[in-house]
Amino acid sequence: LVGVGAGVREGRRTRAACVRTHLMNWPPLEARSSQVLAEVLRNAVHTKPKDLFEHIAQALQEQSGLDPAEFEQFFEECKRKPMTYVLEDRCPAGQDPMSWVPMRFNDDTILLTLKDRLHEITSEILSQIPIEDMKAYFDGLCTAVPELLYLREKPSEPVTSQRSFAGAELAAFQTMRSVYLLFTGSEPPVLDDEAVEFSFLCESLVTDTRTQLKGYSLDVSGVETLLVLFTLRALGSYEPFQKRFGGGHKDCDKAALHAIEHEGSSLPSFHRLAETQQALIKGCLEAWFPLEMLLSTEVAPGHFMNAKDLLGPIESGISFFICALSVDHVVCMRNSVLPDEAVDLIRLSSHSLLSLDKYTAGRCYEMVLKKRGERHSWRIVRDDLFLKAIVRICCFIGREDTDFWNDVQNTCEELESKEKEVLKKELASKDGCAETPAYILPGASRFMDAASSNPAVGLGPAITLLARVLEDAARNFDKMPSHHKRMVYLDIGGIARWAREYCGGGVPFEDTPFQLREDVGSGLVAIEIAGAPS
């Protein structure tokens, strides 16, 4: 009580300073102290003393029964002693981690412990000694990057005791496993794990990617930044986080960026990072696209321009972005045994991004199309827009045999002039850089693969319908003020099921009636087909 009284007096001088510092996690008062404090305050209400603060301090001092001079000496000695924090490593049972984490990790000294823990884990990743217990590795990450607790089904329990994992939690840990496999100093990394969900079958991809990434020499700081980046992307994909801290955004990168800008206390691991590390993370979130979309050419030069603008000015920013895309792609291919040809294509795509340090976005993207064409003895010149559009259509489908590419070319040559002009303009001329907006086609590969595999559809009708969709999008969105941006996303994958299940009869496939509808939450323009299964 003497301490409370002294704190009342001291509070007069330090109230302003307290506002500027981090709040501390003080323990609750004992029952007797609370009772005495209530009585003193009640008495002050009735007596209305002239100096309220001094009256309360004096009353509490008298109630304590301690000698003020002795306590003052004791208090001064305590202030000179170093302070040690003893905190829980994980969210206590019965508490909401989305409330507990911001409250617990809000002090610079506490944040320093997070930095030390993650540095230790990252050093273990880069060590030549393998990490044999993946669950222990994940558990350590949960104490070093506490935001991972938001995703956990049982945040109060250690990961080592778990036998199964929830969807969001599983996806996050698989990505952390991918970071380990690509950057561990242990040669060769062990891809199998006692938990089958953390085993990786894509040995050739992991081996080749490790070889490529060694040239980027990512250090402890770089790997730490990757771990925090993928934590944020996992959080941005998690619906409760989207609603609580992500501004309601359905896109994981937008949700994470919203939390960074507006809900800083929810992301202690991000806000303790150095300025350059934060810039790398924000740049990746703003420029992000899956590497798979580059392989299928569903992205446009505008994506390259975003990466160059956002990450090019940061030292090794483009290299870091390639590392991040590679980690993500290995997770996506976790259950695939890839042929050497597919691994070569992935390497080619990554190298095109690395050229952003030297060349323009448009030229780097053009290099991708040229190299893809050269694999089939096609010579692509800068002004041949129609052949560039054909190359992209071939890449949409994802087949790499030359005869098939030639069939696609012949089919496109037989299109009406109107469809040809649409494809030239929308798939080759409008790049999202010099000419906008470019229409980005997530899911185009699923649509074209389904259509080309269905005998009732075939290549010609599918390409014709694609041209109609692009033409209608340009008519609806090119001139609208709300769409003054470099790229507009058309969810072509939304009609893949229609292409797969179409069985002929009635309206020809290429004449399928449709309408475009913009989903404000996701930012996608959906394609809705009348009578199609939802």
N, C-alpha and C positions, 0 to 999 in steps of 0.2 A: 504493500500500500504506500510505503514511503516512495517506492519507485514510481508508482502511478502519480503520486503528488508531484514528484520532481518532473515527471514527464509532462504534467499539466503546465508547470512553469516554463519548461523548456519549449513546449509547444508554441508559446507566444512568439518565440524568436525563430522557430524553424518551420512554421506552417507553410510558408512560401516555398522553402527548399524541398519539403516533402512532396509538393505537387510535381516537382520537376524530376523526382527520382522514382525508381521502381517500387511498387508496393511490396511489402514483405508478407510472408505467410506466418503471422503471429499465431501461437497456440491460444485456445480459448481461456478466459479467466476462470479461476477456481470458483466454486459455488459461493464460498464465504466472501471472497473479494467482490463478486457480483452483488451480493446482498448488501455489503457495506457501501459500495458505490451507489447503489440505488437509494439507500437511506440518506446519504450525504446530498445527493441531487434533489431528493424530495424536500429536504430541509432548506436547501438553497432556494427552491421555488417559493417556499412560504416566507422566508426571512428577507429575500431580495437584497442581498449584500451589495455594497457599493462596488467592491472589486470581486467580481464573481470568480475569476480564475484563482486569485490568492485565497479566497474563502474555501474553495473546494480543496486546494492543495493543502492548506493548513488542517482542515478537518480530516482528510485522509491520513495525513502524517500522525495526528493524534490517535486515530483509531488503530494504527499499526502497532503502537506500543514500542517502537524501536527508536534508538537515539539517532536523530537526523545527521549529526556530524559523523558518526561511525558509518552510517549508510552511505553518506556522500563520499567518504574515503573508499568504501567498498565499490561504489558505482564507478569512480574514476579508475580504479584498478581494473575493473572489468572492461572498461572501454579501451584500455591499452592492450588487452589480450587479443590475439588473432581469433577470428570467429570461424567456426566450422559448421557446415550445413550437413545434416543427415536427412536425406530425402528418400522417398520410396522410388524404386526403379521403374515401377509400373503402376498403372491406375488402380487404386484400391477397389475391392469388390463393392458393387452397388453404386459406384459413381460413374457419371457420364464422362468418358475421356475427352469429349469436345468441350466440356466445362473445366475438367481437371487440368488438362495440359496447359491451356493459356494461363491458368492461375498459378500453377506450380513452376513453370519455366519463364518467369518474368523478371529475373534479376541477373545482372551482368555476371556475377560470380557463379551463379547456377549455370548460365549459358556456357561459361568457360569449361565446365565439366562435360557438357555435351561435345564441345570441340575436342577435348582430350580423348573422350571415348571413341568418337568417330575416327580420329587420327589413328588410334591404336588398331581399330578394325581394318582401316584402309591399308595400314602397314602390313597387316596379316594377309590381306588379299594379294598385295604385290610381292610378298615373301616367296621364296622358293620352297618353303615348307607348305604342303597342301593343307587346306582346311577340310578335315575329314567329316566333321559333324555339321551338316548344313542347318539343322534345326537350332543348334547352338549359335551358329552364325546369324541366323534370322533373329534369334532372341537378343543377341548383342546389339543388332541394328535397332531393335525396338527401344532399347535403353539409350542409344546414341542419337536416334532420330525419332523422338517420342510421337511425332505426328502419325507414325505407322499404327499407333494404338487406336486411332480413329477407325481403322479398317478391320480391327480384330473383333471376332465374335465374342471372345472371352479375354478382354484386355488385362485382367488381373492375374491371369495364369501365364506361366512361362511357355514359350513355343515348344520347348523340348518335351512337354507333357502332352502335346496335341497329337491326335491320330488322324484328324481330318481338318480341312481348311475351307473357309467360306470363299465365295467367288472373288470378291475384291481383294481379300487378304491373300488368296492363292496367286492371283495375277501379280500382285506386288512382289511377293517372295520369288516367283519365277523370274521376274525381271532382275531382282537382286542376285539371283543365282547366275543369270546371264552375265552380269557385270563381273562376277567372280571368274567365270569360265574364260572370258575374253582378256582379262587383265592379270590373272594370277601368274606369279613367277614360277609356278610348278609346271614342269614339262614332262609328258603331256598332261593336260587336265583330265581328271576322271569325269566322264559324262554321265555315268550311271549313278543312281542314288538309291538308298534303301526305300525311299518314298518314290513311287513310280512317277508321281506328278512333278517331281523335280529332276527327272532324268531327261537327257537330251539325245535324240537320235541323229541329229544333223552333224555328224562328225566332220565331214568334208567342209561344210560351211564354217564351223567353229575353227578348224585348223587354218583355213585360208584367211578368215577374218582376223584371227590373231596375228598372222604374218603381216597383213596389211596395217593393222593398228600399231604394231611395234614401231613403225616409222614415225608415228606421231608422239611417241615418248610421253605419254600421259603420266604425270607424277602423282604423289599422294593428294595434293590439292585438287588435281583434275578428277581423280576417281571419287573423292569426297563430293565434288560438285555434281558428278553423275548420279551418285546415290541420292542426293537431295532432289535433283531434277526429277528422277523417276518416282520418288515419293510424292512430289507435287502432282505429277501426271496421274498417278494412281488415285490420289485424293480427288482430283478433278473428274475422274470417271465414276466416283462413288456418289450415288444419289443423295444420301443424307448430308454429305459435305457440300454438294452443289446447292442444296436448299439452305443450309445453315451459314456457310461462309462463301459460297461461290456465286452469289447473286442470281441463283436460279438458272445459270447457264448449263445447257446440256453438253456442250463441247468441253472436253476435259481441259484443254489448254486455256480456253476463255475463263472457265471456272477457277483454275489455279491463278491466273493473272488477276482476276477480280479479288481473290483472297489476299494476294500480295499487296495490292493497292489499298484495299478497304478493310481488311480483317487481319492486320499485321500480327496481333497477339496470338492468332491461331497457328502461326507458322514460325515458332522460335528457331527451328533449325535453319530456315532461310535467312532470317533477319540477323543471325549471328555471323553470317558469312561475310567475307571481304567484299568490297565493292565490285571488283572484277568478276568474282564468282557469281554474284547476284546478276550482273549484266549478262553473263553467259547463259544463265538459266532463263532470264526473261527473254533474251534473244531467241533461244531455242523454242520456248513456248509460243512466241509470236510467229516464228518462221516454220513451225513444225509441219511435216507431211510424212506419211509412212514411206519407207524405202520401196515397199511393194508398189506404191503408186508411181514411183519413178521408173521401175522396171516395166510397168504396163503403159507408161507415158500418159497416165491419167492426170499428172501434174502438167503445168505449163511453165514457160520461161519466167512468168511472174513469180513463181515460187523461188526460183534461183535468185531473182532480183531481191526478194525479201531477205533471203539468207545472206546475200552479199551486203545489203544495206545494214542489217541488224548485227551481223556477226563478223563481217569483214574488218571493221575498225578495231575489233578486240584482238589482241595478240593471240594467235592460234585459235581464233574463234571458229573458223570454217572447219579446222581439223577436229575440234571438240564436237561440232555439230555432226560430223560424219561418224565419230565414235558413238554418239548418242543414237543416231539412226541405226547403226550397226547392232548395238545392244538390243534395240527394240525388234529388229528384223530377226535376229537369232531366236528370240522368244517366239515370234510368230511362226517360225519354221521348226520349232522344237521337235515336233513329231514327224518330220519329213526327212527322208533319205534322199538327198539331192544329187543328181548327176553332175559331172564336172562342167557340162555346158551351162547349167543353171548357175553354178557358182561363178563361172566366168562372167556371166551377165551381171551378177551382183557386183563383182569387182569393177566392171566397166562403168556401171552407174555411179559408184562411189567416187571413182577417179574423175568423173565429169564435174562433180561438186568441188573437188580439190582445185580444179582449174579456175574457180571463181576468184582466187587470189591474183590471177594474171589477166583474165579475159572478162568480157561483158557477160551478163546473164544469158542474153540471146545467143551469143556464140557458143557458150558452154552447152546450152540445150541443143543447139544444132549439131554439135559434136556427138551427142548421144544418138540422134537420128541417123547421122552419117555412119557411125560405127555399127549400129544395128542393121542398116542397109547393106554395108560391106560384107556382113556375114553371109549374105545371099547374092553377092556379086551385083548389088545395085549401086549405081553411082548417083549420089544426091547432090545437086548443085543448089546454091543459095536461092535462086529465083524460081526453082521448080516447086511451087507451093502444093500442087496437087500430089506429087510423089511424096512429099513430107506428110501430107494428110493420110496417104495410103499406108506409109510406114507406121503411123500412130494406130491406125485401125488394125494392122497386123499385130502390133504389140498389145493392143487391147485383148485380142484373142489368146495370145500367149503361146502359140505353137511356133516352133523354130525350124520346121522343115521347109526347104526352099520351094518345093513344089506347091505347098500350101500358100506361101507368100505370093507366088506367081498367080495362083488361082484368085487370090484376093485382088491383086492388081488388075487382072482381066475383068473381074466382076465390077470393079470401080470404073473401069474404062467404058463399060457398057451402060452406066447410069445416064439419066437424062442430064442435059446441060445445067438445068436449074440445081439439081442435087450436087453436081460437081462443084458449082460455084459456092454453094453453101459450105461444103466440106473444106474447100480451099480457104475460105475466109475464116470459118470458125475453128478449124483444127490446125491451121498453119499461119494465117496472117495475123489474127488477133492473139497476141502473145502475153497480154497482161503487163507489158512494158511500154513499148512504143504505141501499140494500138490496144484499146481496152473497150469493154471488159472482155477478158478471156473467160470462156465457159469451162469450168473444171468438172470432170466427169467421174466422180467416185462411183465405183461399181460398173463402169463400162466393160471391164474385163469379164465380169460375171454375166452381163447381158449378152455380149458378143459370143462368149463361149457357149452359153445355153442355146442361143439362136443358131449358131453354126453346127451344133451337134443334133439339132432337131430337124429331121428330114422334111417336116411340114413347114419349116420356116426357111432355112438356108441363108447364105451370105447376102444375096441381093436384097431381099425384103428387109433384112435386119439393118443393113447399111442405109437403105432408103428411109426406114422409120427413124433411124438415128439422125439423118439429115433433116427430117421434118421437125424433130424435137429441137434441134439446134436452131432452126429457122424460127420456130415459134418463140423460143427463149429470147432470141435477138429482137424479135418484134415487140416482146413484152417488157424486156428489161434494159435494152440498150440505152433508151432515152429517158428512163425514169430517174428523177432527181435523187431518190433514195438509194439508187444503185450506182452512184458515182464512185466506184471503187474498181480496182484493177481486175478482180476476179469474182465470178459468181459461180456457186457450186450447184450443179444439177445432179440429183441423185438418180443416175441411170440404173444403178443396181436395183432400184425399187421395182423395175419391170422385168427383172431377170426371170422371176417365176412365171410370168406371163409367157415369155419366150420359150421357157422349158416345157410348159404344159399345153401350148397351143397345138391344136390337132386339126386345123383346117376347117373348111366349111364356113359359110357366112362371109363376113367382111375379110378381105385379104389382109394378111399380117401387116403389110406395109401401109395399109390404110386404116389401121387401128385408131379409133377415136381416143383422144387423151386431153387432159388439161393440166396446166402447171399450177402448183400451189406452194407458196413460200411458207416455210415453218420458221417463224421468228426466233423461237427458242434455240434451234440448232443451226440456223443460218442456211439450211439447205432448201433448194427448190425441188419439191417432190413432183413426180410424174404419176398422175392418177388416171387409170384406164377404166372406162365404164364397163361394168360387168366382170372385171378381173377379180380373182380371189384376193382377199386382203392378207 
